[in-house]
């Protein structure tokens, strides 16, 4: 009789472990599927953001090239005649300097 109780006890522990292990495996599969879905979504959103960033970089580079061309066009037109036309005059002969005869330290 004691042997029968021991055998019954052993089989009940083994039978109880199988459903728990099965539930654990099912839960692990659901966790893996959720993790895979999250990582895949993250990867796709990262690729979309990279594509937007590259388009923005290309647009900024295009604007930079246009500004450089405009700068070179304007800087090529600068000469003495253009400066006089804008009201600037050549004052090389009339240089005057401000000075003080006594120093500020002696006051």
Residue pairs with C-beta under 8 A, 6 or more apart in sequence:
80 90
84 90
